[in-house]
Amino acid sequence: MNTNQIEGLIGMLLTFGILVLLVLPSAFGVARDRRADRQIREAQEARGEKEDQKSSSRSTVPSTATWYAEGRRSKKLVSS
């Protein structure tokens, strides 16, 4: 190997190293998200829930504060 080949090899390895450093945090994040999703899925299956079954404990009726805010917004629009 001559000097030019060695410099080319060093440059390629350095470029590859930088690429790995940039991609590594993203890969760890994807792995972490997949693990969390798997744990959530397993917990839902343990409780007997299925993904297609939607059950909500929250009320679908807006709160008093929401009604009040909606009324004020509509009055502002009308009076403008």
KACOR-V780854 format. One line per field, one symbol per residue. phi: phi as a letter, one per 20 degrees, with the letter a starting at -180 (. if undefined). burial: 1 if it has 16 or more other ideal C-beta (glycine too) atoms within 10 Angstrom, else 0. A space follows every 50 residues. Layout:
BEGIN
phi = ???
burial = ???
END
This chain:
BEGIN
phi = .effffffffffffffffgfffegffffffffffffffffffffffened ffedcceefeefffffffffffffffffff
burial = 00000000000000000000000000000000000000000000000000 000000000000000000000000000000
END
